[in-house]
C-alpha cells in the first residue's frame, strides 16, 4: 500500500490496481467440462482449451460444449495460464474456457482497447521473462497479483491506444513466417509498449 501511495504521488494522473481487485476486474479461471459434454460437431457453446486455438486476435473453435462449466463473455481477454503462459486473445463470442485459460474483464475504469494493449504488454513480459526461461503454469493467485497501470481519464487511455496503433502499424510488414522474424517482432512490440507504459 505504501508503494502504491508513493507511486500515485509521483504520477498523479495514473492509477495502479491489481487484477485481483474485484472493484475493477472480473476474473474467471477456466475449468474443463466433462468429456462427454464437448464435441467437434458445432453443438453447444464454443469451447477453448488453451493457446492452441488462438489466432492473431481471437481464437477459432475446434470443439463445442453442451454443458459449460466456466464461461467467458464476448470481448473478455483470454490469457493462457498453462504451457505456454502469457499469450492473449480476445473472445469474439460467449464461450466455454478450459483449464488452460483465464478470462479477464475490466469494469468501467478502463477502455477495452487500452486494457487489451496493456495485457499485450503483460503478455510479452510473461513470455520473455519467466522462472528460468518460461512459466509452465500460473495460478489464480499469480493472476490476481498482476498490476495494471492506466491514465485515470478514459480519454487519455484512448489517446494512448491511438498512439500504440500508429506505432505498431509500422511493424505490420514484419512477417511471422519464421522464428527469427517472430522474435524480432516480439522484441519490437516489447520495446514500444515498455516505452509507452513507462509508468509501470
N, C-alpha and C positions, 0 to 999 in steps of 0.2 A: 504493500500500500504506500509506503514512504517513497519507493522508487517511482511509482506511478504519479504521485502528487508532485514530485520534483520534476518529472518529465513534462507534466501539464503546465507547470510554471514556466519552463523553458520554451515550450511550444504551445502558447495559449490557444491557438486556432486548431490544434489537433487533439484528438481523443484517442485513448488506447484502452481496449477491453479484451477480455479473453473469450474464446468461442464458447466456453462453458458457462458464461453468464447468461442465464435464461431470460433476462430482461431484454437482451439484444439479439439472441440467436436461438434457433431450434435445431438440435442435432438428433438425427435418427441413425443409430448404428444398425447395419444390416444383419439379417438373420436368415439362414437358409430354410426355406419352407420344406414340408415333407416331399420326398422324392416323387411320390405318387401324384402330387398336385401340379407338377410342371411338365411341359410338353414342347415339341417343336412344330406344332400344327397351328399356332396362332390362336389357341383357345385361352381366354382369360387376359390377365394383365401382363405387359412386357416384363420380363424377369432378367435383371442384370446381376451377374455374379461377381464381376470384378473388371480389372483393366482390359482383359482380352476382348471385351465388347466395345471398348472405347473407340471413338472416331476422332477426327481433328477437333470437333467442338462437342458433339453429342454422340451417345452410344447407339449402336444398332442391335436390335433384339434378335437373338438366335433361339431364345426359349420364352415361353409364356407360362403364367402361373394362375391356376383357378382358385387357389386359397392362399393369397399372400400373407406373410407374417409381419413384414416391415415394409412400409410404403414411403416412397419419395414423391413429392409433388412436382408438377411442371415448373421448370426454372430453378429447382434446387441444384446446388453444386454437389456433384458426386465426387467424393475423394476416395481414391484407392488406399486402403489401410492394410493390405496384405500383398506381399511379394508381387509387384513392387509397391512400395509406399510412396505416395506423392502425386502421381498423375491425377488430373481432374478432368471432368466433362460436365456439361450442363444437361440435366434431364429435360428432354424435349416433350415429355408427356408424363402423366402419372404412371408410376411403375413400382414393381416389387424389387427390393435390393437384397442381395445375399451378404454373407459374412465378409466378403472382400471389400465392401463399400460402406461409406458413411454419407448421409445426405445432410447438407448444411443449408440452412435458410436464414437469411438476415431479416430482422424486423425493420421498422420504419426508419431507423437511423442511417441506413446505408442504401445508396443507389445500387441496384442489382449488378449493373455492368462494372461499377467500381469494385464491388465485392468479388466478382469473377476475376478481374485483373489482379486484385490483391492476393487472392488464393492461388493464382498462377505464379505469383512471386513466391508464396509459401511453398507451392508445389516444387518449384525449381530448387529451392533451398533443401527441401526434404530429399529430393532425388540426388543432389550433388554433394551433400554433406551429412552422412548418417553415422551410426555407430560402427566404426571400422570403415566400410565403404558405403553400405546402404542399410536401411532398416529392413528387416524381414517382415515386421508387423508392428502396428501401434494399437494401443487400447483406447477405450473411451477417455480415460484419464489423460492420455497423451494429447488427444484431440482437444479436450477441454482447456489444456494449457496453452494452446496456440494463441498468440497475441495478434490482434487486428488493430492497426492504426489507421486513422482516417480523418480528413478535414471535417470539422463539425457541421459545416454548411453543405447541404446536398448539392447546391450549385457549384461549389468548389470541387466536390467529388466528380461531378460531370465534366468540369474543365480538365481535370486530371485524366479522365477517360479519353477525352478528345485528344489530349497530348500524347497519351500512350498509343492510341490507334495511329496517329500521324507518324510517330517514330517507328513503330513496329511494322507499318506498312512497307517500309523500305527493305524489310527482311523477307517480304513475300516471294521474292525471286529466288531465295535460297531453297534449293530442293532438299527433301528429306530422303532421297533415293539411296544414300549411303550413310554409314555410321559416322564417317568423318564430317559430312555436311550437317548431319543431325546434331552432332556435338558442337559444331560451330554456331548453329542456330540457337542451341540451348545456352551457350556462353553469351551470345549477343543479347538474348532476351533477359538473362540474369543480370547482365551489366546495365541494361536500360532500366529494368524495373528496380534494381537496387538504388540507382541514382534518383529515380522518381519517388521511391518510397524511402527517402533518406531519413525520415522521422523515425523509422523502425529501429 
